[in-house]
Amino acid sequence: MYSTLIVDDSPIELLVMKTLLEKLGFAPFTANSGEDALNLIREHSPHVVICDISMPGMSGLDLLKATRHFAKPPIFIMATGLNDAEHAVASLQHGAYGYLTKPLKEEPVRQCLQEATLRHLKELDARQEHERLISTDPLTGLLNKNEFMRNLERKVSSLGKGNHQTAIFFISMDGLRYVNNTYGHPEGDRVLQHVAAILKQSVRPTDIVARYGGDIFAIALVGIDPNFMDAKAQFISGNVEQAKIMLGRREHSLTVTIGVAIGYAHAGVEPLINNADLALSLAKEKGRNQIYLYHDEDETHRTNFSTLFDNLETLKQAFQARRFSMHYQPIVDLRSGVTGHYEALIRMRDDAGNVLPPDEFIRVAEKFGMATKIDCMVVSACIRKLAELAHDGKPAGLSINLSGKSVGDAELLALIKHELAATGVDPTRIIFEITETAAFQNFSLVQQFVRDAKQLGCRFALDDFGVGFSSFYYIKQLEIDYLKIDGIFIRNLLESSNDRVFVQAMVEISRVYGMKVIAEWVENEEITTLLREMGVDYGQGYHFGKPSPECEMQNLKSAT
């Protein structure tokens, strides 16, 4: 039954209206002044108010205006005398639903109240739908970030300051970008919905689950035993991995990376949220499918991340100001002494003009999703440089480093195709270098990218070989053209018999797979001679030349 308030300063009119509404099946309560009515509206939130317009003190119109700012304002029906048409119109202009002319008659009152209650239902549905839309994530149906925070703060506040601990889980989807690039964004959305349902099923009904943003979910468990939270994270991770999903024509296992923070939230939930965010970042530093629980000593990492953000700003400014340049280092054929090709190395200048090596900004780019942007810029510059050299009669080849974060990105492959078509560059003069670690952490992505690029005619080198997995089975599967032996096995080659055995083994196995071998960090003629005797094909290092800016490349030997 809809609650109804009748307001009139006349006791007789009040009794007449109350009797009429009771006859129609309502159970109204009453007020004989605008001031009393305002207090009753605040206390009881009636659905409908039937109010006399002309009352001493606070009039019906004043009462209507006073309730417009309420979170759930009632529907107003004004009761007016025959000579109050002007006030009735004013009340409609200020939001009244309608008005009834005194003396009230049963049928007009019945009709007006039916229409008013129907309108209230529609407004209630609209309000509830609006509240749902502003509080939930439309894709997954979970709470959104803002509603997650509101629910968490309410729940923590309701428990008071007892010995209640709270755990915050930040959960990141692994490989969502790969799914989007390979199967399309609708399938990526389906994966998010799939994981959201699993997370909801993995916790108690009283726990708070939300899509925090992008591929990040959040779970809050209030009033928990902290000793079981590592097991809880393992449970959630296992549930996601076990619930396979069809993508394309086969089932796929999904994984998540989880950061967990546990503590008391009496003073506010923000510190716990920040700690969970840091824990997730530290979990991601370890790789995919990881779990990390925040500890107090992790605060030192927050300073490191602060430095990362400073470097990120420097990187963004470098993009805006175009403070990037290419350097080129020769890779020499150890038999003929001719420069077979060059390795292209990107350099960045800060706002003070200092040249920064890649190690100082590539890690930042990879962490904050800018690696593909850098790689696309480098690939475009290198292919156009090859076109320029070919035009000048110096058809050199270039080795181009690719980040593990870029491999598998459809944008990069599309750019390679476009630049090759636009310039007419011979694709065999392009050698893409991928580090051993990146290749085997994202093997299926790398394998498909290598196949696609090799179909265009490009070649591939596996960089830093020997410091990662060192699996020749995977090398065979990737169809690598060049093997670059990491410099840590070259710099002490004259003194270390172990390094010589390793390099010799690499040379002999590479011959079986039809690969050429490149040795890095070649610093002197003695090492050059030894590498030549061992059958290494190419050398790279300061002995042959330091990385030089673009303007000096014309002075280097070019392959013929």
C-alpha positions in Angstrom: 0.0 0.0 0.0 1.3 3.4 -0.9 1.8 5.7 2.0 -0.1 9.0 1.7 0.1 12.2 3.7 -2.8 14.7 3.8 -1.9 18.3 4.8 -4.6 20.9 5.6 -4.9 23.6 8.3 -8.6 23.0 8.5 -9.5 20.1 10.8 -12.8 19.6 9.0 -11.2 19.5 5.6 -8.6 17.2 7.0 -11.2 14.8 8.3 -13.2 14.9 5.1 -10.1 14.0 3.0 -8.9 11.3 5.4 -12.4 9.7 5.4 -12.5 9.7 1.6 -9.0 8.2 1.2 -9.8 5.5 3.7 -13.0 4.6 1.7 -10.7 4.3 -1.4 -8.5 1.8 0.4 -5.7 4.1 1.6 -4.4 4.5 5.1 -3.3 8.1 5.2 -1.6 10.0 8.0 -2.2 13.7 8.5 -0.6 17.1 9.3 -2.3 20.4 10.0 0.6 22.7 9.0 3.3 22.9 6.4 6.0 22.8 9.1 4.6 19.6 10.6 4.2 18.0 7.2 7.9 18.7 6.4 9.0 16.9 9.5 6.7 13.9 8.6 8.0 13.8 5.1 11.6 13.7 6.4 10.7 10.9 8.8 8.4 8.7 6.8 9.1 9.5 3.1 5.4 9.2 2.0 4.9 8.3 -1.7 2.1 10.8 -2.2 1.2 14.1 -0.5 -2.2 15.7 -0.9 -1.8 19.3 0.3 -3.9 22.4 0.6 -2.3 25.3 -1.3 -3.3 28.1 1.0 -2.2 27.6 4.6 -0.8 30.1 7.1 2.9 30.0 7.7 4.4 27.5 5.3 2.0 27.3 2.4 1.5 24.2 0.2 3.7 25.7 -2.5 6.4 26.4 0.0 6.2 22.8 1.2 6.5 21.6 -2.4 9.6 23.7 -3.0 11.2 22.6 0.3 11.0 18.9 -0.7 12.3 19.1 -4.3 15.9 18.6 -3.2 15.1 15.4 -1.2 16.7 12.2 -2.4 13.2 10.6 -2.9 10.7 13.5 -3.1 7.0 12.6 -2.8 4.5 13.2 -5.5 2.5 16.3 -4.7 -1.3 16.7 -5.5 -2.5 20.2 -4.5 -6.0 20.7 -3.1 -7.3 24.1 -4.1 -10.4 26.2 -3.9 -12.2 27.5 -7.0 -10.5 30.8 -6.8 -6.9 29.4 -6.4 -6.3 28.7 -10.1 -3.2 31.0 -10.1 -1.6 29.1 -7.2 -2.5 25.8 -8.8 -0.7 26.7 -12.0 2.3 27.9 -9.9 2.4 24.5 -8.1 2.4 22.6 -11.4 5.3 24.8 -12.6 7.3 23.8 -9.5 6.8 20.0 -10.0 3.3 19.1 -8.6 1.8 16.2 -10.3 -1.8 17.7 -10.4 -4.4 19.4 -8.4 -7.9 18.7 -7.1 -10.7 21.2 -6.6 -12.4 21.4 -3.2 -14.8 20.1 -2.2 -13.1 16.8 -3.1 -15.2 14.2 -4.9 -14.5 10.5 -4.9 -14.1 9.8 -8.6 -11.6 12.6 -9.4 -9.6 11.7 -6.2 -9.6 8.0 -7.2 -8.4 8.7 -10.7 -5.8 11.2 -9.6 -4.3 8.9 -7.0 -4.2 6.0 -9.5 -2.4 8.1 -12.0 0.0 9.5 -9.3 0.8 6.0 -8.0 1.4 4.7 -11.6 3.7 7.7 -12.2 5.5 6.9 -8.9 6.1 3.3 -10.0 7.6 4.5 -13.3 9.8 7.0 -11.6 10.9 4.4 -9.1 11.8 1.9 -11.9 13.7 4.7 -13.7 15.5 5.7 -10.6 16.4 2.1 -9.8 17.6 1.6 -13.4 19.6 4.8 -13.2 21.2 3.7 -9.9 22.0 0.3 -11.4 23.7 2.0 -14.4 25.8 4.3 -12.3 26.8 1.6 -9.8 27.5 -1.4 -12.1 29.8 -2.3 -14.9 27.6 -2.7 -18.0 29.7 -5.5 -19.5 30.1 -7.9 -16.5 27.2 -6.8 -14.3 29.6 -6.5 -11.3 29.9 -3.3 -9.3 32.0 -0.6 -10.8 35.0 1.1 -9.1 33.0 3.9 -7.4 30.3 1.6 -6.1 33.0 -0.9 -4.9 34.6 1.9 -2.8 31.2 3.0 -1.4 30.2 -0.5 -0.5 33.6 -1.2 1.1 33.5 2.0 3.2 30.0 1.2 4.4 30.8 -2.3 5.3 34.0 -1.4 7.2 32.1 1.4 9.0 29.3 -1.0 10.0 31.8 -3.3 11.8 33.1 -0.5 14.0 36.6 -0.5 15.5 36.8 -4.1 16.7 39.5 -6.6 15.8 38.2 -7.0 12.2 40.7 -7.2 9.4 40.0 -6.6 5.7 41.6 -8.1 2.6 41.7 -6.4 -0.8 42.4 -8.6 -3.9 43.4 -6.9 -7.1 43.1 -9.4 -9.9 44.5 -8.8 -13.4 43.5 -10.8 -16.5 46.6 -12.4 -18.2 46.7 -12.2 -21.9 43.5 -10.2 -22.6 45.3 -8.1 -25.2 46.3 -11.3 -27.0 42.7 -12.5 -27.0 41.5 -9.1 -28.4 44.2 -9.1 -31.1 43.7 -12.7 -32.1 40.0 -13.4 -31.8 38.5 -9.8 -31.7 37.2 -7.5 -29.0 33.8 -9.3 -28.7 35.6 -12.4 -27.6 37.8 -10.4 -25.2 34.5 -9.1 -23.7 33.2 -12.6 -23.4 36.4 -13.6 -21.6 35.9 -10.8 -19.1 32.3 -11.9 -18.5 33.5 -15.5 -18.0 36.1 -14.5 -15.4 33.6 -12.1 -13.7 31.2 -15.0 -13.2 34.0 -17.2 -11.8 35.1 -14.6 -9.3 31.5 -14.1 -8.1 31.2 -17.8 -7.5 34.5 -18.0 -5.7 33.6 -15.7 -2.8 30.9 -15.4 -0.1 27.6 -13.6 -0.9 28.7 -11.0 1.6 32.0 -10.2 -0.1 32.3 -7.3 -2.6 33.3 -8.1 -6.2 33.8 -5.4 -8.8 35.3 -4.7 -12.2 37.8 -2.1 -11.1 38.7 -1.0 -14.6 40.0 -2.5 -17.9 41.2 -6.0 -17.2 41.4 -5.4 -13.4 38.9 -6.9 -11.0 38.7 -6.2 -7.2 37.4 -8.3 -4.3 37.0 -7.1 -0.7 36.6 -9.5 2.1 35.8 -7.8 5.4 36.1 -9.5 8.8 38.5 -12.2 7.7 41.2 -14.4 9.2 44.4 -13.1 7.5 46.1 -16.5 7.7 43.9 -17.9 5.0 44.2 -15.2 2.4 47.1 -16.8 0.5 45.0 -20.0 0.2 42.0 -17.9 -0.9 44.1 -16.3 -3.6 45.2 -19.7 -4.7 41.6 -20.9 -4.7 40.5 -18.0 -6.9 43.4 -18.5 -9.3 42.7 -22.2 -9.6 39.0 -21.7 -10.3 39.8 -19.3 -13.2 42.4 -21.7 -14.7 40.2 -24.8 -14.4 37.1 -23.1 -16.0 38.2 -23.3 -19.6 36.6 -21.3 -22.4 36.2 -21.9 -26.1 38.1 -19.4 -28.2 38.2 -20.1 -31.9 38.1 -23.9 -32.3 39.7 -25.0 -29.1 39.4 -24.7 -25.4 41.7 -22.3 -23.6 42.8 -22.1 -20.0 42.9 -18.6 -18.6 45.1 -17.3 -15.8 45.1 -14.3 -13.6 47.7 -12.4 -11.6 46.7 -11.4 -8.1 47.9 -8.8 -5.6 46.6 -9.0 -2.0 46.7 -6.5 0.9 45.5 -7.3 4.4 45.0 -5.0 7.3 42.7 -2.8 9.4 40.6 -0.2 7.6 39.4 1.8 10.6 41.2 4.9 9.4 40.0 4.5 5.9 40.2 2.0 3.0 42.5 4.1 0.8 45.8 2.8 2.3 44.7 -0.8 1.8 43.7 -0.1 -1.8 47.1 1.5 -2.5 48.9 -1.5 -1.0 46.8 -4.0 -3.0 47.7 -2.0 -6.2 51.4 -2.1 -5.3 51.1 -5.9 -4.6 49.6 -6.4 -8.0 52.4 -4.4 -9.6 55.0 -6.6 -7.8 53.1 -9.7 -8.8 53.3 -8.7 -12.4 57.0 -8.0 -12.1 57.3 -11.8 -11.5 55.4 -12.7 -14.6 52.0 -14.1 -15.4 49.8 -16.3 -13.2 51.4 -15.0 -10.0 50.2 -14.2 -6.5 51.8 -11.6 -4.3 50.9 -10.6 -0.7 51.8 -7.1 0.4 54.3 -6.7 3.2 55.4 -3.6 5.1 59.0 -3.9 3.6 57.5 -3.5 0.2 57.2 0.3 0.8 60.7 0.6 -0.7 59.2 -0.5 -4.0 56.7 2.4 -3.9 59.7 4.8 -4.2 60.9 2.8 -7.2 57.4 3.0 -8.8 57.4 6.7 -8.1 60.7 7.0 -10.1 59.0 4.9 -12.9 56.2 7.4 -13.1 58.7 10.3 -13.3 60.4 8.4 -16.1 57.0 7.8 -17.8 56.5 11.6 -17.8 59.9 12.1 -19.4 59.0 9.4 -22.0 55.7 11.1 -22.8 57.5 14.5 -23.2 60.0 12.9 -25.5 57.2 11.6 -27.8 55.6 15.1 -27.9 58.9 16.8 -28.6 60.2 14.1 -30.9 63.4 13.6 -29.0 64.2 10.2 -30.4 67.0 9.3 -32.7 68.5 6.1 -34.2 72.0 4.9 -33.8 73.6 2.1 -35.9 76.2 -0.5 -34.9 77.9 -2.6 -37.6 77.7 -6.4 -37.5 80.7 -7.7 -39.4 81.2 -10.9 -41.4 84.2 -12.5 -39.6 85.4 -14.2 -42.8 85.4 -11.3 -45.2 85.6 -8.4 -42.8 82.6 -6.8 -44.6 79.8 -5.2 -42.6 76.9 -7.6 -43.2 74.3 -5.4 -41.7 73.7 -3.0 -38.8 71.8 -3.1 -35.6 69.4 -0.2 -35.2 69.4 1.1 -31.6 67.0 3.8 -30.4 68.2 6.7 -28.2 66.2 9.3 -26.4 67.1 12.7 -25.1 65.6 14.2 -21.9 64.6 17.8 -21.6 68.1 18.7 -20.7 69.5 17.2 -23.9 71.1 14.2 -22.3 71.1 11.0 -24.4 69.5 8.2 -22.5 70.2 4.5 -23.5 67.3 2.2 -24.1 67.5 0.4 -20.7 66.4 3.7 -19.0 63.1 4.1 -20.9 62.3 0.7 -22.6 61.3 -0.9 -19.3 59.0 2.1 -18.5 57.5 1.8 -22.0 56.8 -1.9 -21.5 55.3 -1.4 -18.1 52.9 1.4 -19.2 51.8 0.0 -22.5 54.0 2.2 -24.8 56.4 -0.4 -26.1 54.4 -1.0 -29.3 54.3 2.7 -30.0 58.1 2.8 -29.8 58.6 -0.3 -31.9 56.2 1.0 -34.6 58.2 4.3 -34.7 61.5 2.4 -34.9 60.3 0.0 -37.6 58.9 2.8 -39.7 62.2 4.8 -39.4 64.4 1.8 -40.2 62.4 0.7 -43.3 62.6 4.2 -44.6 66.3 4.3 -43.9 66.7 1.1 -45.9 64.9 2.7 -48.8 67.2 5.7 -48.5 70.3 3.6 -48.5 69.1 1.5 -51.4 68.5 4.7 -53.4 72.0 5.8 -52.7 73.5 2.5 -53.9 74.3 1.2 -50.4 71.8 -1.6 -49.8 72.6 -2.5 -46.2 70.5 -4.7 -43.9 69.2 -3.6 -40.5 68.5 -5.6 -37.4 65.6 -4.2 -35.5 64.9 -5.0 -31.8 61.3 -5.7 -30.9 59.9 -5.7 -27.4 58.2 -8.8 -26.1 55.2 -6.6 -25.4 54.8 -5.7 -29.1 55.1 -9.2 -30.6 51.6 -10.4 -31.5 50.2 -6.9 -31.7 48.2 -6.6 -34.9 49.1 -2.9 -35.2 52.8 -3.7 -35.6 52.4 -6.4 -38.3 50.0 -4.1 -40.2 52.6 -1.3 -40.1 55.4 -3.6 -41.4 53.2 -4.6 -44.3 52.3 -1.0 -45.0 55.9 0.3 -44.9 57.2 -2.5 -47.1 54.5 -1.8 -49.7 55.0 2.0 -49.5 58.9 1.9 -49.9 59.5 -1.2 -52.0 62.3 -2.2 -49.6 63.6 -5.8 -50.0 62.2 -7.5 -46.8 65.2 -9.9 -46.7 67.2 -6.9 -45.6 65.2 -6.7 -42.4 66.1 -8.8 -39.4 63.9 -8.6 -36.4 65.6 -9.4 -33.1 63.6 -10.9 -30.2 65.2 -11.7 -26.9 65.3 -15.3 -25.8 63.4 -14.6 -22.6 60.6 -12.7 -24.4 60.3 -15.4 -27.0 59.7 -18.2 -24.5 57.5 -16.3 -22.2 55.1 -15.6 -25.1 55.9 -18.5 -27.3 52.7 -18.9 -29.2 52.5 -15.2 -29.9 56.1 -15.1 -31.1 55.7 -18.2 -33.2 52.7 -16.7 -35.1 54.4 -13.4 -35.5 57.6 -15.0 -36.9 55.5 -17.0 -39.3 53.6 -14.0 -40.5 56.7 -11.8 -40.9 58.7 -14.5 -42.6 55.9 -14.9 -45.1 56.6 -11.3 -46.0 60.3 -12.2 -46.5 61.7 -10.8 -43.2 64.3 -12.7 -41.2 64.7 -13.2 -37.5 67.4 -13.3 -34.8 67.2 -14.7 -31.3 69.0 -12.1 -29.1 70.9 -12.7 -25.8 71.0 -16.4 -26.3 72.3 -18.3 -23.3 70.9 -16.2 -20.5 67.4 -17.6 -20.7 65.8 -20.9 -21.6 68.4 -22.0 -24.1 66.0 -24.5 -25.7 66.9 -25.6 -29.2 63.6 -27.4 -29.5 61.8 -24.0 -29.3 64.4 -22.4 -31.7 63.6 -25.1 -34.3 59.8 -24.3 -33.9 60.5 -20.6 -34.4 62.5 -21.1 -37.6 65.1 -18.6 -36.5 67.7 -17.4 -39.0 70.4 -15.9 -36.6 71.5 -16.8 -33.1 73.1 -14.0 -31.2 75.2 -15.3 -28.3 75.0 -13.0 -25.3 78.1 -11.0 -24.6 78.6 -12.5 -21.1 80.0 -15.6 -22.9 82.2 -13.6 -25.2 84.0 -11.0 -23.1 86.0 -13.6 -21.1 86.4 -16.0 -24.0 90.2 -15.9 -24.0 90.3 -16.8 -20.2 87.3 -19.1 -19.7 87.3 -22.6 -21.0 83.7 -23.0 -20.0 82.7 -20.1 -22.2 84.7 -21.5 -25.1 82.9 -24.9 -24.8 79.5 -23.1 -24.7 80.2 -21.0 -27.8 81.6 -24.0 -29.7 78.5 -26.0 -28.8 76.3 -23.2 -30.0 78.1 -23.0 -33.3 77.9 -26.7 -34.0 74.2 -27.0 -33.1 73.3 -23.9 -35.1 74.8 -25.5 -38.1 72.4 -28.4 -37.7 69.5 -26.0 -37.7 70.8 -23.9 -40.6 71.3 -20.8 -38.5 74.1 -18.2 -38.6 75.8 -17.2 -35.4 76.5 -13.7 -34.2 78.7 -13.0 -31.2 78.1 -9.8 -29.2 80.6 -7.7 -27.2 83.6 -8.4 -29.4 86.1 -6.0 -28.0 89.5 -6.8 -29.6 91.3 -8.6 -32.4 92.3 -11.6 -30.3 88.6 -12.5 -29.5 87.8 -11.8 -33.2 90.4 -14.4 -34.3 89.3 -17.0 -31.8 85.6 -16.6 -32.8 86.6 -16.9 -36.5 88.5 -20.1 -35.7 85.5 -21.5 -33.8 83.2 -20.9 -36.9 81.2 -17.9 -35.6 79.8 -16.1 -38.6 79.5 -12.5 -37.5 80.8 -10.3 -34.7 79.4 -7.1 -33.1 81.1 -4.9 -30.6 83.3 -1.9 -30.0 86.2 -3.6 -31.9 84.2 -3.0 -35.1 82.5 0.2 -34.2 80.4 1.9 -31.5 76.7 2.7 -32.2 76.8 5.9 -34.3 74.1 8.4 -35.1 72.1 8.4 -38.3 74.2 11.2 -39.8 77.4 9.1 -39.5 76.0 5.9 -41.0 77.0 6.9 -44.4 80.7 6.7 -43.3 80.4 3.1 -42.2 81.0 0.1 -44.5 78.0 -1.0 -46.3 77.1 -4.5 -47.5 77.4 -5.0 -51.2 
